Amino acid sequence: MKHIRVASAQYDIGFFHHWSDYQSKLEGWVSHAVAGGAQLLVFPEYGSMELASVFGPDVYRDMTQQFIHLQTLWADVQALHLSLAREHGIMLLGASFPRQLDDGSYRNRAVLYGPDGVLGYQDKLIMTRFENEHWQIRASDRIGVIATDIGPVGINICYDSEFPLLARHQVEAGANLILVPSCTDTEAGFYRVRIGSQARALENQCYVIQSPTIGQAEWSEAVDINTGRASIYAPVDYGFPADGILAESSGDKPGWVFADLDLAAIAEVRKNGQVFNYRDWPQQYNKK
């Protein structure tokens, strides 16, 4: 598959009284994206934290209890995403989830679903101060790409996008597309991820999709303030927008941003572009 229509979610944090409320919300979001022709949907980092609301104030006002109780919904979350991917014949990056491992520690996990099942996942590799100092979420030491019908896909979860060697590892493993689910509470945080994502698209001559959480959820200690704009980035070269932005949100309302990606264009720009960022990457190591 050389052409694919993608959709990046600018996702608002909701409040639910029942699991069915969340299910209806996700079904509506996916149906909207599919109606727009999307074949790959990207949801943000920590969008799943809205599920803590179903357990009531004694849980959603306590970070430790949120993490513990969310684990009871993990199987349902996976089943719902798998069902939607199968029903619509799409790939779907679910909102990242604080997944507890057998040793009791947590990882910030983003799972990619397809029509035939779970395609793979990536745990966050470099943790922010908040995750380290308040949430006690540990960094993963496993980085890779996920095999799909459109070729290998990489995932940089929010802060990971600000570290160039992570995406470079994935691109050298064959990824022409990097997915960046994000959750930032300030404009500065959003722009750090945006600038990092655009830099990764420029230096690797690849596509990058950024999906953020937005809006306020005063009930939640975890995701109370959310600032971001959904965007889809491309190489800055022949055949692409001069600013490297294929599509971006024009406002602060929840919704999808769509773009059509020509994956064959990546090989072409790396071969015949104005510049050869991807090819010339190793040269920087020879400069003293």
C-alpha positions as CSV (number, residue, x, y, z in Angstrom):
1,M,0.0,0.0,0.0
2,K,1.7,3.2,-1.2
3,H,-1.1,5.7,-0.5
4,I,-3.0,6.0,2.8
5,R,-5.3,8.6,4.3
6,V,-4.5,9.3,7.9
7,A,-6.4,11.1,10.7
8,S,-4.9,12.7,13.8
9,A,-7.1,13.2,16.8
10,Q,-7.3,16.5,18.7
11,Y,-8.9,14.8,21.6
12,D,-10.8,16.2,24.5
13,I,-10.7,14.6,27.9
14,G,-14.2,13.5,28.9
15,F,-16.0,12.5,32.1
16,F,-18.0,9.3,32.2
17,H,-20.4,7.7,34.7
18,H,-20.3,4.3,33.0
19,W,-18.1,2.3,30.6
20,S,-20.8,2.6,28.0
21,D,-20.3,6.4,27.9
22,Y,-16.7,5.9,26.9
23,Q,-17.5,3.2,24.5
24,S,-20.0,5.5,22.7
25,K,-17.5,8.3,22.6
26,L,-14.8,6.2,21.0
27,E,-17.3,4.6,18.5
28,G,-18.4,8.1,17.5
29,W,-14.8,9.3,17.0
30,V,-13.8,6.3,14.9
31,S,-17.0,6.5,12.8
32,H,-16.3,10.2,12.1
33,A,-12.7,9.4,11.0
34,V,-13.8,6.5,8.8
35,A,-16.5,8.7,7.2
36,G,-13.7,11.0,6.3
37,G,-11.9,8.2,4.5
38,A,-9.2,7.6,7.1
39,Q,-7.4,4.2,7.1
40,L,-5.0,5.0,10.0
41,L,-6.3,6.8,13.1
42,V,-4.0,8.2,15.8
43,F,-5.2,9.0,19.3
44,P,-3.1,10.9,21.9
45,E,-0.9,10.1,24.9
46,Y,-2.8,9.5,28.1
47,G,-6.2,10.0,26.6
48,S,-7.1,6.8,28.5
49,M,-6.9,8.6,31.8
50,E,-10.4,9.9,31.2
51,L,-11.6,6.4,32.1
52,A,-10.7,7.0,35.8
53,S,-13.9,9.1,36.0
54,V,-16.1,5.9,35.9
55,F,-14.8,4.9,39.3
56,G,-16.0,7.9,41.2
57,P,-14.2,10.7,43.2
58,D,-12.4,8.4,45.7
59,V,-10.5,7.0,42.8
60,Y,-10.1,9.8,40.3
61,R,-8.8,12.2,43.0
62,D,-6.1,9.8,43.9
63,M,-3.3,9.1,41.4
64,T,-2.3,5.8,42.9
65,Q,-5.9,4.5,42.9
66,Q,-6.4,5.7,39.4
67,F,-3.6,3.5,38.1
68,I,-4.7,0.5,40.1
69,H,-8.3,0.7,39.0
70,L,-7.6,1.4,35.4
71,Q,-5.9,-2.0,35.1
72,T,-9.4,-3.6,35.6
73,L,-10.4,-2.0,32.3
74,W,-7.4,-3.0,30.2
75,A,-9.0,-6.1,28.7
76,D,-12.1,-4.1,27.8
77,V,-10.1,-1.3,26.3
78,Q,-8.2,-3.7,24.1
79,A,-11.4,-5.6,23.1
80,L,-13.1,-2.3,22.1
81,H,-10.2,-1.1,20.0
82,L,-9.8,-4.5,18.3
83,S,-13.5,-4.6,17.5
84,L,-13.5,-1.1,15.9
85,A,-10.4,-1.9,13.9
86,R,-11.9,-5.1,12.7
87,E,-15.4,-3.6,12.0
88,H,-14.0,-0.7,9.9
89,G,-10.9,-2.4,8.4
90,I,-8.6,0.2,9.8
91,M,-5.4,0.6,11.8
92,L,-5.9,2.4,15.0
93,L,-3.3,3.7,17.5
94,G,-5.1,3.8,20.8
95,A,-4.6,6.5,23.4
96,S,-1.6,5.5,25.5
97,F,-2.4,3.7,28.8
98,P,-0.5,3.4,32.1
99,R,0.0,-0.4,31.9
100,Q,1.1,-2.3,35.0
101,L,3.7,-5.0,34.5
102,D,4.0,-8.2,36.5
103,D,6.6,-6.7,38.8
104,G,4.1,-4.0,39.8
105,S,5.8,-1.1,37.9
106,Y,4.0,0.9,35.2
107,R,4.8,1.8,31.6
108,N,3.2,4.4,29.3
109,R,2.1,2.1,26.5
110,A,0.7,2.9,23.1
111,V,-0.8,0.0,21.2
112,L,-1.4,-0.2,17.4
113,Y,-4.4,-2.3,16.4
114,G,-5.3,-3.6,13.0
115,P,-8.2,-5.6,11.5
116,D,-6.5,-8.9,12.3
117,G,-5.5,-8.1,15.8
118,V,-2.8,-6.2,17.8
119,L,0.0,-5.2,15.5
120,G,2.4,-4.2,18.2
121,Y,3.1,-1.6,20.9
122,Q,5.7,0.9,22.1
123,D,6.3,1.9,25.7
124,K,7.6,5.4,26.3
125,L,11.4,5.5,26.4
126,I,12.3,8.8,28.1
127,M,10.1,10.0,31.0
128,T,9.2,13.6,31.9
129,R,9.8,15.0,35.3
130,F,6.1,14.6,36.1
131,E,6.1,11.0,35.2
132,N,9.4,10.3,37.1
133,E,8.7,12.4,40.2
134,H,4.9,12.1,40.7
135,W,3.6,9.1,38.8
136,Q,6.5,6.8,39.2
137,I,6.1,5.5,35.7
138,R,9.3,3.8,34.5
139,A,11.0,4.2,31.1
140,S,11.2,1.3,28.7
141,D,14.5,0.1,27.2
142,R,12.8,-1.5,24.2
143,I,12.6,0.5,21.0
144,G,11.5,-0.9,17.7
145,V,9.1,-0.6,14.7
146,I,5.8,-2.2,14.1
147,A,5.2,-4.2,10.9
148,T,2.1,-3.1,9.0
149,D,0.6,-3.3,5.5
150,I,2.2,0.1,4.8
151,G,5.6,-0.9,6.0
152,P,7.3,-0.5,9.4
153,V,5.8,2.2,11.6
154,G,7.6,3.9,14.6
155,I,6.0,5.5,17.7
156,N,7.6,8.3,19.7
157,I,5.4,9.0,22.7
158,C,5.4,12.8,23.4
159,Y,8.7,13.6,25.0
160,D,10.4,10.8,23.0
161,S,9.9,13.0,19.9
162,E,12.4,15.5,21.3
163,F,15.3,13.0,21.1
164,P,16.5,12.5,17.5
165,L,18.3,9.2,17.9
166,L,15.1,7.4,18.9
167,A,13.3,8.2,15.6
168,R,16.5,7.7,13.7
169,H,16.7,4.2,15.0
170,Q,13.2,3.5,13.8
171,V,13.8,5.1,10.4
172,E,16.9,3.1,9.9
173,A,14.8,0.0,10.7
174,G,12.5,1.0,7.7
175,A,9.9,3.4,9.2
176,N,8.8,6.1,6.8
177,L,6.1,7.2,9.3
178,I,6.4,8.1,13.0
179,L,3.3,8.4,15.2
180,V,3.6,11.0,18.1
181,P,0.7,10.8,20.6
182,S,1.1,13.7,23.0
183,C,-0.3,15.2,26.2
184,T,1.0,18.6,27.2
185,D,-0.5,21.2,29.6
186,T,1.2,24.3,28.3
187,E,1.9,26.0,25.0
188,A,5.6,25.6,25.6
189,G,5.1,21.9,26.1
190,F,3.1,21.6,22.9
191,Y,5.7,23.5,21.0
192,R,8.5,21.3,22.3
193,V,6.8,18.3,20.9
194,R,5.8,20.1,17.7
195,I,9.3,21.3,17.1
196,G,10.7,17.9,17.8
197,S,8.2,16.2,15.5
198,Q,8.9,18.6,12.7
199,A,12.7,18.2,13.2
200,R,12.3,14.4,13.0
201,A,10.4,14.8,9.7
202,L,13.0,17.1,8.3
203,E,16.1,15.2,9.3
204,N,14.8,11.8,8.4
205,Q,12.7,12.9,5.4
206,C,9.7,11.1,6.7
207,Y,6.1,11.7,7.8
208,V,5.2,12.4,11.4
209,I,1.7,12.5,12.9
210,Q,1.1,14.4,16.2
211,S,-2.1,13.8,18.1
212,P,-2.6,15.8,21.3
213,T,-5.1,15.9,24.2
214,I,-6.9,19.3,24.6
215,G,-9.2,21.1,27.0
216,Q,-9.7,21.1,30.8
217,A,-10.7,18.3,33.1
218,E,-10.7,19.9,36.5
219,W,-11.7,16.6,38.1
220,S,-8.5,14.9,37.1
221,E,-5.1,15.4,38.8
222,A,-3.5,13.6,35.9
223,V,-4.9,15.4,32.8
224,D,-6.5,18.5,34.2
225,I,-5.1,21.0,31.6
226,N,-4.4,20.0,28.0
227,T,-2.9,22.2,25.3
228,G,-2.1,21.1,21.7
229,R,-3.0,21.1,18.1
230,A,-3.2,18.0,15.9
231,S,-0.8,18.2,13.0
232,I,0.7,16.0,10.2
233,Y,4.2,16.8,9.1
234,A,6.3,16.0,6.0
235,P,9.8,16.5,4.6
236,V,10.6,20.1,3.8
237,D,11.5,19.6,0.1
238,Y,10.2,19.1,-3.4
239,G,6.6,17.9,-3.6
240,F,5.8,18.9,-0.1
241,P,4.6,22.1,1.6
242,A,7.3,24.7,2.0
243,D,6.7,24.7,5.8
244,G,6.6,20.9,6.1
245,I,3.0,21.0,7.4
246,L,0.6,18.8,5.5
247,A,-2.3,19.5,7.8
248,E,-3.0,21.1,11.1
249,S,-5.9,22.1,13.3
250,S,-7.1,25.6,12.9
251,G,-8.7,25.9,16.4
252,D,-9.1,24.6,19.9
253,K,-12.1,22.3,19.3
254,P,-12.0,18.5,19.4
255,G,-11.9,16.7,16.1
256,W,-9.8,15.1,13.4
257,V,-7.2,16.4,11.1
258,F,-6.8,14.5,7.8
259,A,-4.0,14.1,5.2
260,D,-3.2,11.8,2.3
261,L,0.2,10.3,2.5
262,D,2.2,9.1,-0.6
263,L,4.7,6.7,0.9
264,A,6.5,6.3,-2.4
265,A,7.3,10.0,-2.2
266,I,9.6,9.4,0.7
267,A,12.0,7.2,-1.3
268,E,11.8,9.7,-4.1
269,V,12.7,12.7,-2.0
270,R,15.6,10.9,-0.4
271,K,16.9,10.1,-3.8
272,N,16.2,13.3,-5.7
273,G,15.4,16.0,-3.1
274,Q,16.9,19.5,-2.8
275,V,18.9,18.1,0.1
276,F,19.7,14.7,1.4
277,N,19.2,14.9,5.2
278,Y,18.5,11.2,5.5
279,R,21.5,10.2,3.5
280,D,23.9,12.7,5.0
281,W,23.0,11.9,8.6
282,P,26.3,9.9,9.2
283,Q,28.4,12.9,8.1
284,Q,27.8,14.8,11.3
285,Y,29.8,12.1,13.3
286,N,32.9,12.9,11.2
287,K,33.0,16.6,12.1
288,K,35.2,17.5,15.0
